[in-house]
Amino acid sequence: MKKTASSKLQTISGAKDAITQTDPIWNQVLKGFYKIGQVYGFLRVETPILEDSQLYRNFVKDSTQAEIETIPVQLGNHNYSVRPSLLPSVLRAYAQKKTDELEPLSKWLYLGNVIKGSSESGWNSDYEYGLETLGVFNHLTESQTIAASWQLVQHLGLTDATLEINAIGDSACQQAYESVLKPYLKDNEFSLCENCLEQLRTRPFNVLRCENESCQAVVASAPTVLDFLDEANHKHFTSILEALDELQIPYQLNPSLACREGFSKTNVIIRYRNGKEAVILGQAGYHDELLKNLGGKGLSGFGFNGSFLALKQAMEMASIVVEPETDTEVFLVPLGDLAAKKSLRLFRDLIAEDVKVYDHFGTAGVKNQLKQAELSKSPIALIMGQKEAMDEMVILRDVKSGMQELFSYDKIVVEVKKRLGH
């Protein structure tokens, strides 16, 4: 029988793997996000990767957006969709669970894989993240959400990023502004690109988002939405800017900034530029109208969301080098089969005392393992050969100085904790 060569298994087109071992930037981004989210009091929420397809139809209800295209999945007689974004799921969960009746304020952190694109252009995976404040809150809590988002970018080394901010008000302010913006854009339609001409018929605000140079030139001379804010919205925006000043967060007031539809009142975008290349790291706004679309009438939400892939791309553009991170206090060096078996018990006893241990039980010689201990920046190496294993003894080596001492097994854990300052 003729053998056929088996095809190699590959990730599907558009999908991406995140491997922190070989790509330490991923580890830096994930750890930084969790750390900063925790500091600012955000709690993690998880939502399903499959949602009822109706969720995405409701999400853009009463808006000019085309229906969100998703990958359909049929289970039994019901139609589901693979999530193209986490925000609809997060807002759905808040409204559905009536979380506002349990706690007046919720601060949620979320992240996970999403699949974006269309059947025509193709599908691509992304890793979305977000910080969402929900319930009853004021401009100070809102400013802290912006601060947390800005702190993440700074923590990752993107110190040249810029934070742009604007206020587009509530729906009444936006309608008043569009009644002036639309005629202005109509008078300059010959300078607009085809996409903006389409947006002019649906949502003129989207013309403000166009990166085309000729469109930007038209927008630069357009009336600004700030002139159409009522007293309450103007006061709110002034309070936000004062809070950011107090937090010493640098910002650029951008009267032409408008985030995607559904993001009302305060609009924020964090952008990283390197020459002519620019990456949007995330954007923020109020999500009250989106919550209303999902059945959460009278609920309020303000959040920042973005893409981990965009953060990673910006870090690569900025030539930020991230060394593989090790968080090891003790490096075990077992020599021989008996020592390796005994080291299993030693590993168990150390981690029971919250000591961080590197547990490689390979066949490398003592020199190679001690070299690995140095590279891991472990302060202590515990060496156990055949004789030490039989005598219930352990050699403690100070990795930096090279000094070694012999301890009985029953005293080694106490000695390690003392040297580590536990």
C-alpha positions as CSV (number, residue, x, y, z in Angstrom):
1,M,0.0,0.0,0.0
2,K,1.3,3.4,-1.0
3,K,1.9,5.7,2.0
4,T,0.7,9.3,1.7
5,A,2.5,12.0,3.5
6,S,0.5,13.4,6.4
7,S,-0.2,17.1,6.3
8,K,1.2,19.3,9.0
9,L,-1.3,20.7,11.5
10,Q,-1.3,24.5,11.3
11,T,-3.3,27.3,12.9
12,I,-6.2,28.2,10.8
13,S,-5.9,31.2,8.6
14,G,-6.2,34.5,10.5
15,A,-5.8,32.8,13.9
16,K,-2.8,33.5,16.2
17,D,-1.1,31.8,19.1
18,A,0.1,33.6,22.2
19,I,3.1,31.7,23.7
20,T,4.6,33.6,26.7
21,Q,7.7,31.3,26.8
22,T,8.9,32.2,23.3
23,D,7.3,35.7,23.2
24,P,7.9,37.4,26.5
25,I,6.0,40.5,25.4
26,W,2.8,38.6,25.8
27,N,3.7,37.8,29.4
28,Q,4.5,41.4,30.1
29,V,1.2,42.6,28.7
30,L,-0.9,40.1,30.5
31,K,0.8,40.5,33.9
32,G,0.7,44.3,33.5
33,F,-3.0,44.3,32.7
34,Y,-3.9,42.1,35.7
35,K,-1.6,44.1,38.1
36,I,-3.0,47.5,37.2
37,G,-6.6,46.3,37.1
38,Q,-6.2,44.9,40.6
39,V,-4.6,48.1,41.9
40,Y,-7.5,50.1,40.6
41,G,-10.1,47.7,42.0
42,F,-11.4,46.0,38.8
43,L,-12.6,42.4,39.2
44,R,-12.4,39.9,36.4
45,V,-15.4,38.7,34.5
46,E,-15.6,35.8,32.0
47,T,-18.3,35.6,29.3
48,P,-19.0,32.7,26.8
49,I,-17.2,32.6,23.5
50,L,-20.6,31.7,21.9
51,E,-23.6,34.1,22.3
52,D,-27.2,34.2,21.0
53,S,-27.0,35.8,17.6
54,Q,-29.7,38.2,18.6
55,L,-27.3,39.9,21.0
56,Y,-25.3,41.4,18.2
57,R,-28.4,42.5,16.3
58,N,-29.7,44.2,19.5
59,F,-26.2,45.8,20.1
60,V,-26.5,47.9,17.0
61,K,-30.3,48.5,17.3
62,D,-31.5,52.0,16.6
63,S,-28.1,52.9,15.1
64,T,-26.7,53.5,11.7
65,Q,-24.2,50.6,12.0
66,A,-24.6,47.7,9.7
67,E,-25.4,44.5,11.5
68,I,-22.3,43.0,13.1
69,E,-21.1,40.1,11.0
70,T,-20.3,37.1,13.0
71,I,-19.4,33.4,12.4
72,P,-22.6,31.5,12.8
73,V,-22.8,28.3,14.8
74,Q,-26.0,26.2,14.9
75,L,-26.6,23.9,17.9
76,G,-29.8,22.0,17.7
77,N,-32.4,24.5,16.4
78,H,-30.8,27.6,17.8
79,N,-28.5,30.1,16.1
80,Y,-25.4,31.2,18.0
81,S,-22.4,33.4,17.0
82,V,-18.7,33.3,17.8
83,R,-18.0,36.6,19.6
84,P,-16.5,39.3,17.5
85,S,-16.1,41.6,20.6
86,L,-16.3,41.1,24.3
87,L,-18.0,44.4,25.1
88,P,-21.5,43.2,24.0
89,S,-21.2,40.1,26.2
90,V,-20.0,42.1,29.2
91,L,-22.8,44.7,29.0
92,R,-25.3,41.8,28.4
93,A,-24.1,40.1,31.5
94,Y,-24.4,43.2,33.6
95,A,-28.0,43.9,32.4
96,Q,-29.1,40.3,32.5
97,K,-27.8,39.5,36.0
98,K,-29.3,42.8,37.4
99,T,-26.0,43.5,39.1
100,D,-27.0,47.0,39.8
101,E,-29.6,45.7,42.3
102,L,-26.8,43.9,44.2
103,E,-24.1,46.5,44.2
104,P,-24.5,50.2,43.2
105,L,-21.0,50.2,41.6
106,S,-19.2,47.5,39.7
107,K,-15.7,47.7,38.2
108,W,-15.1,44.9,35.8
109,L,-12.0,43.7,34.0
110,Y,-12.2,41.4,31.0
111,L,-10.0,39.9,28.3
112,G,-10.2,37.0,25.8
113,N,-10.1,35.8,22.2
114,V,-12.5,37.3,19.6
115,I,-12.9,36.6,15.9
116,K,-13.4,39.7,13.7
117,G,-13.8,40.3,10.0
118,S,-16.3,39.2,7.4
119,S,-17.0,36.3,5.1
120,E,-15.7,38.5,2.2
121,S,-12.5,40.0,3.7
122,G,-11.7,37.0,5.9
123,W,-11.6,36.3,9.6
124,N,-8.9,37.3,12.1
125,S,-8.5,36.5,15.7
126,D,-7.7,39.2,18.2
127,Y,-7.1,39.4,22.0
128,E,-9.4,42.0,23.4
129,Y,-9.2,43.6,26.8
130,G,-11.2,46.2,28.7
131,L,-12.0,48.0,31.9
132,E,-15.6,48.8,32.5
133,T,-17.2,50.9,35.3
134,L,-20.9,50.2,35.7
135,G,-23.7,51.5,37.9
136,V,-23.7,54.7,40.0
137,F,-20.5,56.7,39.8
138,N,-19.3,60.2,39.2
139,H,-16.5,61.9,37.2
140,L,-13.9,60.9,39.7
141,T,-14.5,57.2,39.2
142,E,-14.6,57.9,35.4
143,S,-11.2,59.6,35.6
144,Q,-9.8,56.7,37.6
145,T,-10.8,54.3,34.7
146,I,-9.0,56.6,32.3
147,A,-6.0,56.6,34.7
148,A,-5.9,52.8,34.9
149,S,-5.9,52.6,31.0
150,W,-3.1,55.2,30.8
151,Q,-1.1,53.5,33.5
152,L,-1.1,50.2,31.6
153,V,0.3,51.9,28.5
154,Q,3.0,53.6,30.6
155,H,3.8,50.4,32.5
156,L,4.5,48.6,29.1
157,G,7.1,51.3,28.2
158,L,5.0,53.2,25.7
159,T,5.9,56.5,27.2
160,D,5.5,58.4,23.9
161,A,1.8,57.4,23.6
162,T,-0.7,60.2,23.5
163,L,-4.1,60.4,25.2
164,E,-6.7,62.4,23.2
165,I,-10.0,63.4,24.8
166,N,-13.2,65.1,23.7
167,A,-16.8,65.3,24.7
168,I,-19.6,64.7,22.3
169,G,-22.4,64.9,24.9
170,D,-25.6,62.8,25.1
171,S,-27.9,62.0,22.1
172,A,-29.6,65.5,22.3
173,C,-26.2,67.3,22.0
174,Q,-25.1,65.0,19.2
175,Q,-28.3,65.6,17.2
176,A,-27.9,69.4,17.6
177,Y,-24.3,69.2,16.4
178,E,-25.1,66.9,13.5
179,S,-27.7,69.4,12.3
180,V,-24.8,71.8,11.7
181,L,-22.1,69.4,10.8
182,K,-24.0,67.6,8.1
183,P,-24.6,70.8,6.0
184,Y,-21.0,71.8,6.4
185,L,-19.7,68.5,5.2
186,K,-22.3,68.6,2.4
187,D,-20.8,71.8,1.2
188,N,-17.4,70.2,1.1
189,E,-18.4,66.8,-0.2
190,F,-16.1,67.0,-3.2
191,S,-13.1,66.8,-0.8
192,L,-14.4,63.8,1.0
193,C,-13.5,60.2,0.2
194,E,-16.2,57.7,-0.9
195,N,-16.5,56.1,2.5
196,C,-17.1,59.5,4.1
197,L,-19.7,60.4,1.5
198,E,-21.6,57.2,2.6
199,Q,-21.1,58.2,6.3
200,L,-22.5,61.6,5.5
201,R,-25.8,59.9,4.7
202,T,-25.8,57.8,7.8
203,R,-23.6,59.1,10.7
204,P,-21.7,62.3,9.9
205,F,-19.8,61.8,13.2
206,N,-17.9,59.0,11.5
207,V,-16.4,61.4,9.0
208,L,-14.4,62.8,12.0
209,R,-12.8,59.4,12.3
210,C,-11.5,59.2,8.8
211,E,-7.7,59.2,8.4
212,N,-7.7,60.4,4.8
213,E,-5.7,63.6,4.5
214,S,-8.3,65.5,2.4
215,C,-11.1,64.5,4.8
216,Q,-9.0,65.6,7.8
217,A,-8.4,68.9,6.1
218,V,-12.2,69.4,5.9
219,V,-12.7,68.3,9.4
220,A,-10.1,70.7,10.7
221,S,-12.3,73.7,9.8
222,A,-15.6,72.1,10.8
223,P,-17.7,73.4,13.7
224,T,-16.7,71.7,17.0
225,V,-19.1,69.6,19.1
226,L,-17.9,71.3,22.2
227,D,-19.9,74.4,21.2
228,F,-23.1,72.3,21.2
229,L,-22.8,70.8,24.7
230,D,-25.6,71.8,27.1
231,E,-24.7,73.1,30.5
232,A,-24.7,69.7,32.3
233,N,-22.5,68.0,29.7
234,H,-20.1,70.9,29.6
235,K,-19.8,71.0,33.4
236,H,-19.2,67.2,33.4
237,F,-16.4,67.5,30.8
238,T,-14.8,70.3,32.7
239,S,-14.8,68.2,35.8
240,I,-13.1,65.3,34.0
241,L,-10.3,67.5,32.7
242,E,-9.8,69.0,36.1
243,A,-9.5,65.4,37.6
244,L,-7.0,64.4,34.9
245,D,-5.0,67.5,35.7
246,E,-5.1,66.5,39.4
247,L,-3.8,63.0,38.5
248,Q,-1.1,64.6,36.3
249,I,-2.2,62.6,33.3
250,P,-1.1,64.5,30.1
251,Y,-3.9,64.8,27.5
252,Q,-4.5,66.5,24.2
253,L,-7.9,68.1,23.7
254,N,-9.1,67.0,20.3
255,P,-12.4,68.6,19.4
256,S,-12.6,66.4,16.3
257,L,-12.4,63.1,18.2
258,A,-15.4,60.8,18.0
259,C,-15.2,57.2,19.0
260,R,-17.3,54.5,17.3
261,E,-21.1,54.8,17.5
262,G,-22.5,54.0,20.9
263,F,-19.6,55.7,22.8
264,S,-21.3,58.9,24.1
265,K,-20.3,61.8,26.4
266,T,-16.5,61.6,27.2
267,N,-14.6,60.1,24.3
268,V,-11.0,59.0,24.8
269,I,-8.4,57.4,22.5
270,I,-4.9,56.4,23.3
271,R,-2.6,56.3,20.3
272,Y,1.0,55.4,19.7
273,R,2.9,56.9,16.7
274,N,6.3,56.0,15.3
275,G,7.0,58.2,12.2
276,K,4.0,57.9,9.9
277,E,2.8,54.7,11.4
278,A,0.2,54.9,14.1
279,V,-1.6,52.3,16.3
280,I,-4.8,52.8,18.3
281,L,-4.2,51.1,21.6
282,G,-7.7,51.6,22.9
283,Q,-10.7,53.9,23.2
284,A,-13.2,54.9,25.9
285,G,-16.6,56.3,26.2
286,Y,-20.0,56.0,27.9
287,H,-22.0,52.9,27.0
288,D,-25.4,54.0,28.3
289,E,-27.1,53.7,24.9
290,L,-25.6,50.3,24.2
291,L,-26.8,49.0,27.7
292,K,-30.2,50.3,26.8
293,N,-30.2,48.3,23.5
294,L,-29.5,45.2,25.6
295,G,-32.4,45.7,28.0
296,G,-30.5,47.7,30.6
297,K,-32.7,50.8,30.6
298,G,-31.5,53.5,33.0
299,L,-28.1,51.9,33.5
300,S,-24.8,53.7,33.1
301,G,-21.4,52.4,32.0
302,F,-18.1,54.0,31.1
303,G,-15.2,51.8,29.8
304,F,-12.0,51.6,27.9
305,N,-11.3,48.7,25.6
306,G,-8.6,47.8,23.1
307,S,-6.5,45.1,21.6
308,F,-3.5,43.2,23.1
309,L,-2.3,42.7,19.6
310,A,-2.2,46.5,19.2
311,L,-0.3,46.9,22.4
312,K,2.2,44.2,21.3
313,Q,2.6,45.9,17.9
314,A,3.3,49.3,19.5
315,M,5.9,47.7,21.8
316,E,7.6,46.2,18.8
317,M,7.4,49.5,16.9
318,A,9.1,51.2,19.9
319,S,11.8,48.5,20.0
320,I,11.0,47.6,23.5
321,V,12.9,44.5,24.5
322,V,11.3,42.3,27.2
323,E,13.5,39.6,28.8
324,P,11.9,36.3,29.7
325,E,10.6,36.8,33.2
326,T,11.4,34.4,35.9
327,D,10.0,34.7,39.4
328,T,12.1,32.0,41.0
329,E,13.6,32.0,44.5
330,V,15.1,28.5,44.6
331,F,16.6,26.5,41.8
332,L,16.6,22.7,42.4
333,V,19.7,20.8,41.1
334,P,19.1,17.1,41.5
335,L,21.9,14.8,40.2
336,G,20.8,11.3,39.4
337,D,17.6,9.3,39.7
338,L,17.5,9.0,43.5
339,A,18.2,12.7,44.0
340,A,15.5,13.6,41.5
341,K,12.9,11.5,43.4
342,K,14.0,13.1,46.7
343,S,13.8,16.5,45.1
344,L,10.1,15.9,44.4
345,R,9.5,15.9,48.2
346,L,11.7,18.9,48.6
347,F,9.8,20.8,46.0
348,R,6.5,20.0,47.7
349,D,7.8,21.1,51.1
350,L,9.1,24.4,49.7
351,I,6.0,25.4,47.8
352,A,3.9,24.6,50.9
353,E,5.8,27.4,52.6
354,D,5.1,29.8,49.6
355,V,8.7,29.5,48.3
356,K,8.9,29.9,44.5
357,V,10.8,27.0,43.0
358,Y,12.1,26.1,39.6
359,D,11.4,22.4,39.3
360,H,13.5,21.1,36.3
361,F,14.2,17.4,36.8
362,G,16.1,16.9,33.6
363,T,19.4,15.1,33.0
364,A,21.6,18.1,32.6
365,G,24.9,18.1,34.5
366,V,25.6,20.2,37.6
367,K,27.5,22.9,35.6
368,N,24.7,23.4,33.1
369,Q,22.0,23.4,35.8
370,L,24.0,26.0,37.9
371,K,24.3,28.1,34.7
372,Q,20.5,27.9,34.4
373,A,20.2,29.0,38.0
374,E,22.2,32.1,37.3
375,L,20.2,32.9,34.2
376,S,16.9,32.5,36.1
377,K,18.3,35.0,38.7
378,S,17.5,32.6,41.5
379,P,19.4,33.6,44.7
380,I,19.6,30.1,46.0
381,A,20.3,26.7,44.4
382,L,19.7,23.5,46.3
383,I,22.0,20.7,45.1
384,M,21.3,17.0,45.9
385,G,23.5,14.2,44.5
386,Q,23.3,10.5,45.1
387,K,25.2,10.7,48.4
388,E,23.2,13.6,49.7
389,A,19.9,11.8,48.8
390,M,21.0,8.7,50.7
391,D,22.1,10.7,53.8
392,E,19.1,13.0,53.8
393,M,21.3,16.1,53.2
394,V,21.1,19.1,50.9
395,I,23.7,21.4,49.6
396,L,22.6,25.1,49.7
397,R,24.5,27.3,47.2
398,D,24.4,31.1,47.2
399,V,24.2,31.5,43.4
400,K,25.7,35.0,43.3
401,S,28.8,34.3,45.5
402,G,29.1,30.6,44.8
403,M,29.4,29.8,48.6
404,Q,28.0,26.4,49.5
405,E,26.9,24.9,52.8
406,L,25.6,21.4,53.8
407,F,22.3,21.1,55.7
408,S,20.2,18.2,56.9
409,Y,16.9,17.8,55.1
410,D,14.9,18.6,58.2
411,K,16.5,22.0,58.5
412,I,16.8,23.1,54.8
413,V,13.3,24.7,54.4
414,V,13.7,26.8,57.6
415,E,17.2,27.9,56.4
416,V,15.9,28.8,52.9
417,K,13.0,30.9,54.3
418,K,15.5,32.7,56.6
419,R,17.8,33.6,53.8
420,L,14.9,34.8,51.6
421,G,13.5,36.9,54.4
422,H,10.1,35.0,54.4
